[in-house]
Amino acid sequence: MGESKRRKEFLGEQYGKESSILPWLPITKTQTEQFVKWSTRGAWYGIGFLVVWWAVVRLIGPGLGWWQVN
């Protein structure tokens, strides 16, 4: 426990607080992890939507007579 006490004395007010990515950017590491998680999830939703849209336009649409070129 000596190391913990020394670290606490050395850091003072900053002890136990999350560090930011860059000193001039007020974004913490946890916030960046959350951003990556949400943006990855959004990308997968977008890919799924694109696949469904492609199936509708390419497979279902012509079968129903949509987008017919004369």
PDB file with one MODEL, atoms N, CA, C and O in Angstrom:
MODEL        1
ATOM      1  N   MET A   1       0.810  -1.202   0.000  1.00  0.00           N
ATOM      2  CA  MET A   1       0.000   0.000   0.000  1.00  0.00           C
ATOM      3  C   MET A   1       0.845   1.254   0.000  1.00  0.00           C
ATOM      4  O   MET A   1       0.313   2.348  -0.185  1.00  0.00           O
ATOM      5  N   GLY A   2       2.108   1.133   0.196  1.00  0.00           N
ATOM      6  CA  GLY A   2       2.953   2.311   0.185  1.00  0.00           C
ATOM      7  C   GLY A   2       2.979   2.985  -1.169  1.00  0.00           C
ATOM      8  O   GLY A   2       2.972   4.213  -1.255  1.00  0.00           O
ATOM      9  N   GLU A   3       3.009   2.189  -2.231  1.00  0.00           N
ATOM     10  CA  GLU A   3       3.041   2.753  -3.582  1.00  0.00           C
ATOM     11  C   GLU A   3       1.773   3.547  -3.881  1.00  0.00           C
ATOM     12  O   GLU A   3       1.840   4.606  -4.505  1.00  0.00           O
ATOM     13  N   SER A   4       0.640   3.053  -3.450  1.00  0.00           N
ATOM     14  CA  SER A   4      -0.623   3.749  -3.674  1.00  0.00           C
ATOM     15  C   SER A   4      -0.629   5.094  -2.959  1.00  0.00           C
ATOM     16  O   SER A   4      -1.080   6.095  -3.517  1.00  0.00           O
ATOM     17  N   LYS A   5      -0.138   5.121  -1.746  1.00  0.00           N
ATOM     18  CA  LYS A   5      -0.107   6.383  -0.998  1.00  0.00           C
ATOM     19  C   LYS A   5       0.844   7.376  -1.658  1.00  0.00           C
ATOM     20  O   LYS A   5       0.539   8.565  -1.747  1.00  0.00           O
ATOM     21  N   ARG A   6       1.993   6.891  -2.121  1.00  0.00           N
ATOM     22  CA  ARG A   6       2.940   7.786  -2.798  1.00  0.00           C
ATOM     23  C   ARG A   6       2.332   8.343  -4.079  1.00  0.00           C
ATOM     24  O   ARG A   6       2.482   9.526  -4.383  1.00  0.00           O
ATOM     25  N   ARG A   7       1.643   7.482  -4.830  1.00  0.00           N
ATOM     26  CA  ARG A   7       1.007   7.926  -6.063  1.00  0.00           C
ATOM     27  C   ARG A   7      -0.068   8.969  -5.762  1.00  0.00           C
ATOM     28  O   ARG A   7      -0.195   9.960  -6.481  1.00  0.00           O
ATOM     29  N   LYS A   8      -0.835   8.745  -4.706  1.00  0.00           N
ATOM     30  CA  LYS A   8      -1.889   9.680  -4.328  1.00  0.00           C
ATOM     31  C   LYS A   8      -1.291  11.027  -3.931  1.00  0.00           C
ATOM     32  O   LYS A   8      -1.821  12.072  -4.308  1.00  0.00           O
ATOM     33  N   GLU A   9      -0.203  11.015  -3.181  1.00  0.00           N
ATOM     34  CA  GLU A   9       0.459  12.264  -2.788  1.00  0.00           C
ATOM     35  C   GLU A   9       1.044  12.971  -4.011  1.00  0.00           C
ATOM     36  O   GLU A   9       0.981  14.196  -4.109  1.00  0.00           O
ATOM     37  N   PHE A  10       1.607  12.205  -4.936  1.00  0.00           N
ATOM     38  CA  PHE A  10       2.235  12.781  -6.119  1.00  0.00           C
ATOM     39  C   PHE A  10       1.194  13.420  -7.038  1.00  0.00           C
ATOM     40  O   PHE A  10       1.403  14.526  -7.535  1.00  0.00           O
ATOM     41  N   LEU A  11       0.080  12.732  -7.264  1.00  0.00           N
ATOM     42  CA  LEU A  11      -0.946  13.237  -8.184  1.00  0.00           C
ATOM     43  C   LEU A  11      -1.851  14.290  -7.557  1.00  0.00           C
ATOM     44  O   LEU A  11      -2.361  15.162  -8.259  1.00  0.00           O
ATOM     45  N   GLY A  12      -2.051  14.220  -6.272  1.00  0.00           N
ATOM     46  CA  GLY A  12      -2.879  15.215  -5.591  1.00  0.00           C
ATOM     47  C   GLY A  12      -4.319  15.197  -6.061  1.00  0.00           C
ATOM     48  O   GLY A  12      -5.006  14.185  -5.919  1.00  0.00           O
ATOM     49  N   GLU A  13      -4.786  16.312  -6.623  1.00  0.00           N
ATOM     50  CA  GLU A  13      -6.173  16.452  -7.073  1.00  0.00           C
ATOM     51  C   GLU A  13      -6.508  15.516  -8.242  1.00  0.00           C
ATOM     52  O   GLU A  13      -7.667  15.140  -8.414  1.00  0.00           O
ATOM     53  N   GLN A  14      -5.523  15.145  -9.029  1.00  0.00           N
ATOM     54  CA  GLN A  14      -5.752  14.325 -10.214  1.00  0.00           C
ATOM     55  C   GLN A  14      -5.878  12.834  -9.897  1.00  0.00           C
ATOM     56  O   GLN A  14      -6.190  12.042 -10.787  1.00  0.00           O
ATOM     57  N   TYR A  15      -5.644  12.444  -8.653  1.00  0.00           N
ATOM     58  CA  TYR A  15      -5.691  11.031  -8.273  1.00  0.00           C
ATOM     59  C   TYR A  15      -7.102  10.470  -8.427  1.00  0.00           C
ATOM     60  O   TYR A  15      -8.059  11.027  -7.888  1.00  0.00           O
ATOM     61  N   GLY A  16      -7.227   9.381  -9.156  1.00  0.00           N
ATOM     62  CA  GLY A  16      -8.513   8.727  -9.359  1.00  0.00           C
ATOM     63  C   GLY A  16      -9.329   9.280 -10.510  1.00  0.00           C
ATOM     64  O   GLY A  16     -10.375   8.726 -10.848  1.00  0.00           O
ATOM     65  N   LYS A  17      -8.871  10.362 -11.118  1.00  0.00           N
ATOM     66  CA  LYS A  17      -9.577  10.935 -12.263  1.00  0.00           C
ATOM     67  C   LYS A  17      -9.057  10.303 -13.546  1.00  0.00           C
ATOM     68  O   LYS A  17      -7.900   9.892 -13.640  1.00  0.00           O
ATOM     69  N   GLU A  18      -9.935  10.239 -14.513  1.00  0.00           N
ATOM     70  CA  GLU A  18      -9.561   9.661 -15.793  1.00  0.00           C
ATOM     71  C   GLU A  18      -8.697  10.629 -16.585  1.00  0.00           C
ATOM     72  O   GLU A  18      -8.908  11.841 -16.550  1.00  0.00           O
ATOM     73  N   SER A  19      -7.729  10.081 -17.293  1.00  0.00           N
ATOM     74  CA  SER A  19      -6.873  10.942 -18.102  1.00  0.00           C
ATOM     75  C   SER A  19      -7.495  11.136 -19.479  1.00  0.00           C
ATOM     76  O   SER A  19      -8.263  10.303 -19.960  1.00  0.00           O
ATOM     77  N   SER A  20      -7.143  12.252 -20.097  1.00  0.00           N
ATOM     78  CA  SER A  20      -7.658  12.530 -21.432  1.00  0.00           C
ATOM     79  C   SER A  20      -6.687  11.989 -22.471  1.00  0.00           C
ATOM     80  O   SER A  20      -5.547  11.646 -22.156  1.00  0.00           O
ATOM     81  N   ILE A  21      -7.153  11.918 -23.708  1.00  0.00           N
ATOM     82  CA  ILE A  21      -6.319  11.401 -24.794  1.00  0.00           C
ATOM     83  C   ILE A  21      -5.151  12.347 -25.052  1.00  0.00           C
ATOM     84  O   ILE A  21      -3.990  11.939 -25.067  1.00  0.00           O
ATOM     85  N   LEU A  22      -5.480  13.594 -25.250  1.00  0.00           N
ATOM     86  CA  LEU A  22      -4.483  14.635 -25.473  1.00  0.00           C
ATOM     87  C   LEU A  22      -4.692  15.717 -24.423  1.00  0.00           C
ATOM     88  O   LEU A  22      -5.824  15.959 -24.006  1.00  0.00           O
ATOM     89  N   PRO A  23      -3.633  16.361 -23.996  1.00  0.00           N
ATOM     90  CA  PRO A  23      -3.790  17.382 -22.951  1.00  0.00           C
ATOM     91  C   PRO A  23      -4.730  18.524 -23.333  1.00  0.00           C
ATOM     92  O   PRO A  23      -5.416  19.068 -22.467  1.00  0.00           O
ATOM     93  N   TRP A  24      -4.774  18.892 -24.595  1.00  0.00           N
ATOM     94  CA  TRP A  24      -5.595  20.002 -25.034  1.00  0.00           C
ATOM     95  C   TRP A  24      -6.985  19.578 -25.490  1.00  0.00           C
ATOM     96  O   TRP A  24      -7.789  20.436 -25.855  1.00  0.00           O
ATOM     97  N   LEU A  25      -7.299  18.265 -25.479  1.00  0.00           N
ATOM     98  CA  LEU A  25      -8.588  17.760 -25.924  1.00  0.00           C
ATOM     99  C   LEU A  25      -9.338  17.160 -24.735  1.00  0.00           C
ATOM    100  O   LEU A  25      -8.876  16.178 -24.155  1.00  0.00           O
ATOM    101  N   PRO A  26     -10.483  17.727 -24.363  1.00  0.00           N
ATOM    102  CA  PRO A  26     -11.185  17.264 -23.159  1.00  0.00           C
ATOM    103  C   PRO A  26     -12.033  16.011 -23.376  1.00  0.00           C
ATOM    104  O   PRO A  26     -13.200  15.975 -22.987  1.00  0.00           O
ATOM    105  N   ILE A  27     -11.447  14.988 -23.996  1.00  0.00           N
ATOM    106  CA  ILE A  27     -12.144  13.728 -24.221  1.00  0.00           C
ATOM    107  C   ILE A  27     -11.375  12.632 -23.500  1.00  0.00           C
ATOM    108  O   ILE A  27     -10.167  12.477 -23.685  1.00  0.00           O
ATOM    109  N   THR A  28     -12.091  11.872 -22.673  1.00  0.00           N
ATOM    110  CA  THR A  28     -11.431  10.818 -21.894  1.00  0.00           C
ATOM    111  C   THR A  28     -11.341   9.531 -22.701  1.00  0.00           C
ATOM    112  O   THR A  28     -11.963   9.389 -23.754  1.00  0.00           O
ATOM    113  N   LYS A  29     -10.565   8.613 -22.190  1.00  0.00           N
ATOM    114  CA  LYS A  29     -10.386   7.331 -22.872  1.00  0.00           C
ATOM    115  C   LYS A  29     -11.677   6.525 -22.890  1.00  0.00           C
ATOM    116  O   LYS A  29     -11.956   5.831 -23.868  1.00  0.00           O
ATOM    117  N   THR A  30     -12.460   6.606 -21.838  1.00  0.00           N
ATOM    118  CA  THR A  30     -13.740   5.900 -21.802  1.00  0.00           C
ATOM    119  C   THR A  30     -14.689   6.449 -22.862  1.00  0.00           C
ATOM    120  O   THR A  30     -15.408   5.686 -23.506  1.00  0.00           O
ATOM    121  N   GLN A  31     -14.693   7.760 -23.044  1.00  0.00           N
ATOM    122  CA  GLN A  31     -15.547   8.363 -24.058  1.00  0.00           C
ATOM    123  C   GLN A  31     -15.148   7.916 -25.458  1.00  0.00           C
ATOM    124  O   GLN A  31     -16.017   7.707 -26.305  1.00  0.00           O
ATOM    125  N   THR A  32     -13.860   7.766 -25.717  1.00  0.00           N
ATOM    126  CA  THR A  32     -13.426   7.298 -27.031  1.00  0.00           C
ATOM    127  C   THR A  32     -13.833   5.850 -27.246  1.00  0.00           C
ATOM    128  O   THR A  32     -14.212   5.476 -28.356  1.00  0.00           O
ATOM    129  N   GLU A  33     -13.762   5.028 -26.203  1.00  0.00           N
ATOM    130  CA  GLU A  33     -14.187   3.633 -26.328  1.00  0.00           C
ATOM    131  C   GLU A  33     -15.685   3.555 -26.620  1.00  0.00           C
ATOM    132  O   GLU A  33     -16.121   2.737 -27.430  1.00  0.00           O
ATOM    133  N   GLN A  34     -16.467   4.403 -25.962  1.00  0.00           N
ATOM    134  CA  GLN A  34     -17.906   4.433 -26.216  1.00  0.00           C
ATOM    135  C   GLN A  34     -18.201   4.889 -27.646  1.00  0.00           C
ATOM    136  O   GLN A  34     -19.099   4.353 -28.296  1.00  0.00           O
ATOM    137  N   PHE A  35     -17.451   5.872 -28.134  1.00  0.00           N
ATOM    138  CA  PHE A  35     -17.643   6.351 -29.500  1.00  0.00           C
ATOM    139  C   PHE A  35     -17.348   5.247 -30.506  1.00  0.00           C
ATOM    140  O   PHE A  35     -18.096   5.064 -31.466  1.00  0.00           O
ATOM    141  N   VAL A  36     -16.270   4.516 -30.292  1.00  0.00           N
ATOM    142  CA  VAL A  36     -15.924   3.422 -31.199  1.00  0.00           C
ATOM    143  C   VAL A  36     -17.010   2.348 -31.168  1.00  0.00           C
ATOM    144  O   VAL A  36     -17.380   1.805 -32.209  1.00  0.00           O
ATOM    145  N   LYS A  37     -17.519   2.043 -29.974  1.00  0.00           N
ATOM    146  CA  LYS A  37     -18.570   1.033 -29.838  1.00  0.00           C
ATOM    147  C   LYS A  37     -19.823   1.435 -30.598  1.00  0.00           C
ATOM    148  O   LYS A  37     -20.379   0.629 -31.345  1.00  0.00           O
ATOM    149  N   TRP A  38     -20.276   2.679 -30.416  1.00  0.00           N
ATOM    150  CA  TRP A  38     -21.498   3.146 -31.069  1.00  0.00           C
ATOM    151  C   TRP A  38     -21.320   3.304 -32.568  1.00  0.00           C
ATOM    152  O   TRP A  38     -22.228   2.981 -33.333  1.00  0.00           O
ATOM    153  N   SER A  39     -20.165   3.796 -33.001  1.00  0.00           N
ATOM    154  CA  SER A  39     -19.962   3.969 -34.439  1.00  0.00           C
ATOM    155  C   SER A  39     -19.842   2.618 -35.138  1.00  0.00           C
ATOM    156  O   SER A  39     -20.282   2.478 -36.279  1.00  0.00           O
ATOM    157  N   THR A  40     -19.257   1.627 -34.477  1.00  0.00           N
ATOM    158  CA  THR A  40     -19.190   0.287 -35.053  1.00  0.00           C
ATOM    159  C   THR A  40     -20.584  -0.310 -35.173  1.00  0.00           C
ATOM    160  O   THR A  40     -20.924  -0.913 -36.192  1.00  0.00           O
ATOM    161  N   ARG A  41     -21.378  -0.143 -34.143  1.00  0.00           N
ATOM    162  CA  ARG A  41     -22.754  -0.640 -34.182  1.00  0.00           C
ATOM    163  C   ARG A  41     -23.545   0.054 -35.291  1.00  0.00           C
ATOM    164  O   ARG A  41     -24.299  -0.598 -36.013  1.00  0.00           O
ATOM    165  N   GLY A  42     -23.381   1.353 -35.429  1.00  0.00           N
ATOM    166  CA  GLY A  42     -24.061   2.090 -36.486  1.00  0.00           C
ATOM    167  C   GLY A  42     -23.628   1.642 -37.872  1.00  0.00           C
ATOM    168  O   GLY A  42     -24.445   1.575 -38.790  1.00  0.00           O
ATOM    169  N   ALA A  43     -22.340   1.334 -38.025  1.00  0.00           N
ATOM    170  CA  ALA A  43     -21.851   0.849 -39.313  1.00  0.00           C
ATOM    171  C   ALA A  43     -22.491  -0.492 -39.666  1.00  0.00           C
ATOM    172  O   ALA A  43     -22.865  -0.715 -40.817  1.00  0.00           O
ATOM    173  N   TRP A  44     -22.617  -1.372 -38.695  1.00  0.00           N
ATOM    174  CA  TRP A  44     -23.251  -2.674 -38.963  1.00  0.00           C
ATOM    175  C   TRP A  44     -24.725  -2.513 -39.302  1.00  0.00           C
ATOM    176  O   TRP A  44     -25.238  -3.223 -40.167  1.00  0.00           O
ATOM    177  N   TYR A  45     -25.416  -1.589 -38.635  1.00  0.00           N
ATOM    178  CA  TYR A  45     -26.810  -1.318 -38.990  1.00  0.00           C
ATOM    179  C   TYR A  45     -26.893  -0.792 -40.419  1.00  0.00           C
ATOM    180  O   TYR A  45     -27.792  -1.168 -41.171  1.00  0.00           O
ATOM    181  N   GLY A  46     -25.972   0.063 -40.786  1.00  0.00           N
ATOM    182  CA  GLY A  46     -25.945   0.594 -42.147  1.00  0.00           C
ATOM    183  C   GLY A  46     -25.699  -0.498 -43.179  1.00  0.00           C
ATOM    184  O   GLY A  46     -26.329  -0.505 -44.237  1.00  0.00           O
ATOM    185  N   ILE A  47     -24.800  -1.410 -42.885  1.00  0.00           N
ATOM    186  CA  ILE A  47     -24.528  -2.522 -43.796  1.00  0.00           C
ATOM    187  C   ILE A  47     -25.775  -3.395 -43.932  1.00  0.00           C
ATOM    188  O   ILE A  47     -26.132  -3.810 -45.035  1.00  0.00           O
ATOM    189  N   GLY A  48     -26.436  -3.672 -42.804  1.00  0.00           N
ATOM    190  CA  GLY A  48     -27.660  -4.472 -42.846  1.00  0.00           C
ATOM    191  C   GLY A  48     -28.741  -3.798 -43.670  1.00  0.00           C
ATOM    192  O   GLY A  48     -29.419  -4.454 -44.460  1.00  0.00           O
ATOM    193  N   PHE A  49     -28.909  -2.485 -43.493  1.00  0.00           N
ATOM    194  CA  PHE A  49     -29.885  -1.735 -44.274  1.00  0.00           C
ATOM    195  C   PHE A  49     -29.544  -1.794 -45.758  1.00  0.00           C
ATOM    196  O   PHE A  49     -30.437  -1.950 -46.591  1.00  0.00           O
ATOM    197  N   LEU A  50     -28.264  -1.673 -46.098  1.00  0.00           N
ATOM    198  CA  LEU A  50     -27.835  -1.721 -47.486  1.00  0.00           C
ATOM    199  C   LEU A  50     -28.145  -3.079 -48.116  1.00  0.00           C
ATOM    200  O   LEU A  50     -28.567  -3.139 -49.270  1.00  0.00           O
ATOM    201  N   VAL A  51     -27.943  -4.152 -47.383  1.00  0.00           N
ATOM    202  CA  VAL A  51     -28.247  -5.494 -47.890  1.00  0.00           C
ATOM    203  C   VAL A  51     -29.750  -5.647 -48.124  1.00  0.00           C
ATOM    204  O   VAL A  51     -30.168  -6.179 -49.153  1.00  0.00           O
ATOM    205  N   VAL A  52     -30.558  -5.183 -47.175  1.00  0.00           N
ATOM    206  CA  VAL A  52     -32.009  -5.270 -47.330  1.00  0.00           C
ATOM    207  C   VAL A  52     -32.467  -4.430 -48.512  1.00  0.00           C
ATOM    208  O   VAL A  52     -33.291  -4.881 -49.308  1.00  0.00           O
ATOM    209  N   TRP A  53     -31.950  -3.226 -48.636  1.00  0.00           N
ATOM    210  CA  TRP A  53     -32.325  -2.352 -49.751  1.00  0.00           C
ATOM    211  C   TRP A  53     -31.929  -2.981 -51.084  1.00  0.00           C
ATOM    212  O   TRP A  53     -32.697  -2.927 -52.044  1.00  0.00           O
ATOM    213  N   TRP A  54     -30.739  -3.576 -51.152  1.00  0.00           N
ATOM    214  CA  TRP A  54     -30.294  -4.231 -52.376  1.00  0.00           C
ATOM    215  C   TRP A  54     -31.242  -5.380 -52.735  1.00  0.00           C
ATOM    216  O   TRP A  54     -31.607  -5.548 -53.899  1.00  0.00           O
ATOM    217  N   ALA A  55     -31.635  -6.164 -51.739  1.00  0.00           N
ATOM    218  CA  ALA A  55     -32.549  -7.286 -51.992  1.00  0.00           C
ATOM    219  C   ALA A  55     -33.883  -6.778 -52.520  1.00  0.00           C
ATOM    220  O   ALA A  55     -34.456  -7.379 -53.429  1.00  0.00           O
ATOM    221  N   VAL A  56     -34.379  -5.697 -51.970  1.00  0.00           N
ATOM    222  CA  VAL A  56     -35.656  -5.148 -52.433  1.00  0.00           C
ATOM    223  C   VAL A  56     -35.532  -4.657 -53.860  1.00  0.00           C
ATOM    224  O   VAL A  56     -36.375  -4.976 -54.698  1.00  0.00           O
ATOM    225  N   VAL A  57     -34.512  -3.898 -54.146  1.00  0.00           N
ATOM    226  CA  VAL A  57     -34.361  -3.320 -55.481  1.00  0.00           C
ATOM    227  C   VAL A  57     -34.023  -4.389 -56.512  1.00  0.00           C
ATOM    228  O   VAL A  57     -34.574  -4.372 -57.614  1.00  0.00           O
ATOM    229  N   ARG A  58     -33.153  -5.295 -56.188  1.00  0.00           N
ATOM    230  CA  ARG A  58     -32.659  -6.266 -57.161  1.00  0.00           C
ATOM    231  C   ARG A  58     -33.550  -7.488 -57.317  1.00  0.00           C
ATOM    232  O   ARG A  58     -33.713  -7.989 -58.430  1.00  0.00           O
ATOM    233  N   LEU A  59     -34.123  -7.974 -56.239  1.00  0.00           N
ATOM    234  CA  LEU A  59     -34.862  -9.228 -56.298  1.00  0.00           C
ATOM    235  C   LEU A  59     -36.372  -9.048 -56.214  1.00  0.00           C
ATOM    236  O   LEU A  59     -37.107  -9.571 -57.052  1.00  0.00           O
ATOM    237  N   ILE A  60     -36.828  -8.328 -55.231  1.00  0.00           N
ATOM    238  CA  ILE A  60     -38.267  -8.208 -55.009  1.00  0.00           C
ATOM    239  C   ILE A  60     -38.889  -7.205 -55.968  1.00  0.00           C
ATOM    240  O   ILE A  60     -39.968  -7.455 -56.506  1.00  0.00           O
ATOM    241  N   GLY A  61     -38.229  -6.077 -56.190  1.00  0.00           N
ATOM    242  CA  GLY A  61     -38.758  -5.025 -57.054  1.00  0.00           C
ATOM    243  C   GLY A  61     -39.111  -5.494 -58.448  1.00  0.00           C
ATOM    244  O   GLY A  61     -40.245  -5.282 -58.878  1.00  0.00           O
ATOM    245  N   PRO A  62     -38.199  -6.121 -59.182  1.00  0.00           N
ATOM    246  CA  PRO A  62     -38.549  -6.592 -60.533  1.00  0.00           C
ATOM    247  C   PRO A  62     -39.670  -7.629 -60.533  1.00  0.00           C
ATOM    248  O   PRO A  62     -40.457  -7.692 -61.477  1.00  0.00           O
ATOM    249  N   GLY A  63     -39.743  -8.431 -59.493  1.00  0.00           N
ATOM    250  CA  GLY A  63     -40.816  -9.411 -59.416  1.00  0.00           C
ATOM    251  C   GLY A  63     -42.177  -8.774 -59.274  1.00  0.00           C
ATOM    252  O   GLY A  63     -43.179  -9.345 -59.703  1.00  0.00           O
ATOM    253  N   LEU A  64     -42.225  -7.603 -58.681  1.00  0.00           N
ATOM    254  CA  LEU A  64     -43.489  -6.883 -58.507  1.00  0.00           C
ATOM    255  C   LEU A  64     -43.741  -5.878 -59.627  1.00  0.00           C
ATOM    256  O   LEU A  64     -44.795  -5.243 -59.675  1.00  0.00           O
ATOM    257  N   GLY A  65     -42.776  -5.738 -60.521  1.00  0.00           N
ATOM    258  CA  GLY A  65     -42.944  -4.809 -61.639  1.00  0.00           C
ATOM    259  C   GLY A  65     -42.455  -3.414 -61.350  1.00  0.00           C
ATOM    260  O   GLY A  65     -42.734  -2.506 -62.133  1.00  0.00           O
ATOM    261  N   TRP A  66     -41.735  -3.196 -60.261  1.00  0.00           N
ATOM    262  CA  TRP A  66     -41.205  -1.875 -59.944  1.00  0.00           C
ATOM    263  C   TRP A  66     -39.960  -1.617 -60.776  1.00  0.00           C
ATOM    264  O   TRP A  66     -39.280  -2.554 -61.192  1.00  0.00           O
ATOM    265  N   TRP A  67     -39.671  -0.387 -61.010  1.00  0.00           N
ATOM    266  CA  TRP A  67     -38.470   0.075 -61.685  1.00  0.00           C
ATOM    267  C   TRP A  67     -38.318  -0.623 -63.042  1.00  0.00           C
ATOM    268  O   TRP A  67     -37.235  -1.072 -63.416  1.00  0.00           O
ATOM    269  N   GLN A  68     -39.419  -0.696 -63.748  1.00  0.00           N
ATOM    270  CA  GLN A  68     -39.403  -1.366 -65.040  1.00  0.00           C
ATOM    271  C   GLN A  68     -38.899  -0.399 -66.103  1.00  0.00           C
ATOM    272  O   GLN A  68     -39.369   0.736 -66.187  1.00  0.00           O
ATOM    273  N   VAL A  69     -37.960  -0.838 -66.902  1.00  0.00           N
ATOM    274  CA  VAL A  69     -37.414  -0.019 -67.976  1.00  0.00           C
ATOM    275  C   VAL A  69     -38.015  -0.524 -69.280  1.00  0.00           C
ATOM    276  O   VAL A  69     -37.899  -1.707 -69.599  1.00  0.00           O
ATOM    277  N   ASN A  70     -38.659   0.365 -70.037  1.00  0.00           N
ATOM    278  CA  ASN A  70     -39.290  -0.042 -71.308  1.00  0.00           C
ATOM    279  C   ASN A  70     -38.469   0.414 -72.482  1.00  0.00           C
ATOM    280  O   ASN A  70     -38.840   0.164 -73.629  1.00  0.00           O
TER     281      ASN A  70
ENDMDL
END
